[in-house]
């Protein structure tokens, strides 16, 4: 057997036919189609986790610095186990709290209407989407105590944009901007999806008689499908 014929036989033996190549590519395509969405979702969730951790740390450190400057525990918190009327120091304490943050832009009032921040769904819209069979009266009744998160109320909120793009919105109640005790935060700012429980969270400042901490187990925080409450997100990001 000459060298030419020998090489030809080896080439024929180890080579792939066109059909085999196409089948292999098809299998690879199917596997990629099945795994890519999961990989993309995992990547997005990891990004949200890191952004949430950063924002949580930023807010917590700002409160520590503000309380240190205040000199004692300000009356600007929710009491342990529920609501308490501890808001008298909020207007002044909130200013000190804001000074601890790196604010790039003050959107002022009506931030959403003025398109300084994205549009967020109000409580009643999220409730209706999650429960399409509920009538308007049931939706309105479910919003009692949380009217500050209605679509109409959110339009009037002031907002601050931090240097890293984080959006901070004070929850307005009783005519006072109580940003230090109720804070709505969009952890990635103008980027999507701008959904409650995904990149938008509602932080309450609690004091249990011993320590201050940020939390919100649900309460007046609407949750869009697949979202987590602030408390759930805190547990999730620090357990993964």
C-alpha positions as CSV (number, residue, x, y, z in Angstrom):
1,X,0.0,0.0,0.0
2,X,1.5,3.3,-1.0
3,X,1.5,6.3,1.3
4,X,-1.2,8.1,-0.6
5,X,-3.8,5.3,-0.3
6,X,-2.8,4.7,3.4
7,X,-3.6,8.4,4.3
8,X,-6.8,8.3,2.4
9,X,-8.0,5.3,4.4
10,X,-7.1,6.8,7.7
11,X,-8.9,10.1,6.7
12,X,-12.0,8.2,5.7
13,X,-11.9,6.2,9.0
14,X,-11.6,9.1,11.5
15,X,-13.5,11.8,9.7
16,X,-17.2,12.8,10.4
17,X,-19.9,12.7,7.8
18,X,-21.9,15.8,7.1
19,X,-24.9,14.1,8.7
20,X,-23.0,13.3,11.9
21,X,-21.7,16.9,12.1
22,X,-25.2,18.3,11.7
23,X,-26.6,16.0,14.4
24,X,-23.8,17.0,16.8
25,X,-24.5,20.7,16.2
26,X,-28.2,20.1,16.7
27,X,-27.6,18.4,20.0
28,X,-25.3,21.2,21.1
29,X,-28.0,23.7,20.1
30,X,-30.7,21.9,22.1
31,X,-28.5,21.7,25.2
32,X,-27.6,25.4,24.9
33,X,-31.3,26.4,24.4
34,X,-32.2,24.5,27.6
35,X,-29.4,25.7,29.8
36,X,-28.9,29.3,28.6
37,X,-32.1,30.8,30.1
38,X,-31.2,29.4,33.5
39,X,-27.6,30.6,33.3
40,X,-28.8,34.1,32.3
41,X,-31.3,34.2,35.1
42,X,-28.6,33.1,37.6
43,X,-26.3,35.8,36.3
44,X,-29.0,38.5,36.7
45,X,-29.9,37.3,40.2
46,X,-26.2,37.4,41.2
47,X,-26.0,41.0,39.9
48,X,-29.1,41.9,41.9
49,X,-27.7,40.2,45.0
50,X,-24.5,42.1,44.9
51,X,-26.3,45.4,44.2
52,X,-28.7,44.7,47.1
53,X,-25.8,44.0,49.5
54,X,-24.1,47.2,48.5
55,X,-27.2,49.3,49.0
56,X,-28.0,47.6,52.3
57,X,-24.5,48.3,53.5
58,X,-24.7,51.9,52.3
59,X,-27.9,52.6,54.1
60,X,-26.8,50.8,57.3
61,X,-23.5,52.7,57.4
62,X,-25.3,56.0,56.8
63,X,-27.6,55.4,59.7
64,X,-24.7,54.5,62.0
65,X,-22.9,57.7,61.0
66,X,-26.0,59.8,61.4
67,X,-26.8,58.4,64.9
68,X,-23.2,59.1,65.9
69,X,-23.5,62.7,64.8
70,X,-26.9,62.9,66.5
71,X,-25.3,61.9,69.7
72,X,-28.1,59.6,70.9
73,X,-30.9,57.4,69.6
74,X,-33.2,59.7,67.6
75,X,-37.0,59.3,67.7
76,X,-37.3,58.1,64.1
77,X,-38.0,54.4,63.9
78,X,-40.6,51.7,64.2
79,X,-40.9,50.0,67.5
80,X,-40.0,46.4,68.0
81,X,-43.0,44.1,67.0
82,X,-45.0,46.7,65.2
83,X,-45.7,50.4,64.7
84,X,-44.9,53.0,67.2
85,X,-45.2,56.8,67.1
86,X,-41.5,57.5,67.1
87,X,-41.3,60.0,64.3
88,X,-40.8,63.4,66.1
89,X,-37.0,63.6,65.2
90,X,-37.4,62.4,61.6
91,X,-37.4,65.7,59.8
92,X,-34.1,66.8,61.4
93,X,-32.5,63.3,61.6
94,X,-33.4,62.7,57.9
95,X,-31.3,65.7,56.8
96,X,-28.3,64.3,58.8
97,X,-28.9,60.9,57.3
98,X,-29.0,62.3,53.7
99,X,-25.7,64.1,54.3
100,X,-24.1,60.7,54.8
101,X,-25.1,59.6,51.3
102,X,-23.3,60.5,48.1
103,X,-26.2,62.2,46.3
104,X,-25.6,63.1,42.7
105,X,-29.0,64.5,41.9
106,X,-32.0,65.8,43.9
107,X,-35.1,65.2,41.8
108,X,-37.3,67.2,44.2
109,X,-41.0,66.5,44.5
110,X,-43.1,64.8,41.8
111,X,-39.9,62.9,40.7
112,X,-41.8,60.3,38.7
113,X,-44.1,62.8,36.9
114,X,-41.0,64.8,36.0
115,X,-39.4,61.7,34.6
116,X,-36.4,62.0,36.9
117,X,-36.9,58.4,37.9
118,X,-38.7,55.4,36.3
119,X,-42.4,54.8,36.7
120,X,-43.2,52.3,39.5
121,X,-46.5,50.5,39.9
122,X,-48.7,51.4,42.8
123,X,-50.0,49.0,45.4
124,X,-53.4,48.6,43.8
125,X,-52.0,47.7,40.3
126,X,-49.7,45.1,41.7
127,X,-52.4,43.6,43.8
128,X,-54.8,43.4,40.8
129,X,-52.1,41.8,38.6
130,X,-51.4,39.2,41.3
131,X,-55.2,38.6,42.0
132,X,-57.1,39.3,38.8
133,X,-60.3,38.0,40.3
134,X,-60.4,40.6,43.0
135,X,-62.9,43.5,42.5
136,X,-62.0,47.1,43.1
137,X,-63.5,47.2,46.6
138,X,-61.4,44.3,47.7
139,X,-58.2,45.8,46.2
140,X,-58.9,49.1,47.9
141,X,-59.6,47.4,51.3
142,X,-56.3,45.6,51.0
143,X,-54.5,48.9,50.6
144,X,-55.7,50.3,54.0
145,X,-52.7,51.6,55.9
146,X,-50.6,51.5,52.7
147,X,-52.2,54.3,50.7
148,X,-48.8,56.1,50.6
149,X,-47.9,53.4,48.0
150,X,-50.8,53.9,45.7
151,X,-50.1,54.9,42.1
152,X,-51.3,58.4,42.7
153,X,-49.2,58.9,45.8
154,X,-46.0,57.6,44.2
155,X,-46.3,60.2,41.5
156,X,-45.8,62.9,44.1
157,X,-42.7,61.4,45.8
158,X,-39.4,63.3,46.0
159,X,-36.4,61.3,45.0
160,X,-32.6,61.3,45.3
161,X,-30.2,59.7,42.9
162,X,-26.9,58.6,44.4
163,X,-23.6,58.7,42.5
164,X,-23.7,54.9,41.8
165,X,-27.2,55.3,40.3
166,X,-29.2,54.0,43.3
167,X,-32.6,55.8,43.6
168,X,-33.8,56.7,47.1
169,X,-37.4,57.8,47.7
170,X,-38.7,59.0,51.0
171,X,-42.0,57.5,52.1
172,X,-44.2,60.5,52.8
173,X,-46.6,60.3,55.7
174,X,-48.5,62.8,57.7
175,X,-47.1,65.6,55.6
176,X,-43.5,64.8,56.7
177,X,-40.8,63.4,54.4
178,X,-39.7,60.5,56.6
179,X,-36.9,59.2,54.5
180,X,-34.9,57.9,57.5
181,X,-37.7,55.7,58.8
182,X,-39.4,54.6,55.5
183,X,-37.2,54.4,52.4
184,X,-38.1,53.1,49.0
185,X,-34.9,52.1,47.1
186,X,-34.3,51.1,43.5
187,X,-31.0,49.3,43.8
188,X,-30.0,49.6,40.1
189,X,-31.6,53.0,39.4
190,X,-32.9,53.6,35.9
191,X,-32.1,50.1,34.7
192,X,-34.9,47.6,34.5
193,X,-36.9,45.8,35.5
194,X,-38.0,48.5,38.1
195,X,-40.2,45.9,39.8
196,X,-41.1,45.6,43.5
197,X,-39.2,42.7,45.1
198,X,-36.8,42.4,42.2
199,X,-34.8,45.7,42.2
200,X,-37.2,47.9,44.1
201,X,-37.4,47.4,47.9
202,X,-39.0,49.2,50.9
203,X,-36.8,49.6,53.9
204,X,-38.2,50.2,57.4
205,X,-35.9,51.4,60.2
206,X,-36.6,49.4,63.4
207,X,-35.4,49.7,66.9
208,X,-35.8,46.8,69.3
209,X,-34.7,48.6,72.4
210,X,-31.2,47.5,71.9
211,X,-30.2,47.9,68.3
212,X,-31.3,49.5,65.1
213,X,-31.8,47.4,61.9
214,X,-33.3,47.7,58.5
215,X,-36.1,45.3,57.5
216,X,-39.5,44.9,56.0
217,X,-41.2,41.5,56.2
218,X,-43.9,42.5,53.8
219,X,-46.3,45.0,55.3
220,X,-46.7,47.9,52.9
221,X,-44.5,46.6,50.2
222,X,-46.2,45.3,47.1
223,X,-44.6,42.2,45.6
224,X,-44.6,41.7,41.8
225,X,-44.5,38.1,40.6
226,X,-41.4,36.3,41.6
227,X,-40.3,39.1,44.0
228,X,-39.0,38.9,47.6
229,X,-39.8,41.2,50.5
230,X,-36.9,43.2,51.9
231,X,-36.5,40.8,54.8
232,X,-36.6,37.8,52.5
233,X,-34.0,39.4,50.2
234,X,-31.7,40.1,53.2
235,X,-31.8,36.5,54.2
236,X,-31.4,35.3,50.7
237,X,-28.4,37.3,49.7
238,X,-26.5,36.6,52.9
239,X,-27.2,32.8,52.6
240,X,-25.9,32.5,49.0
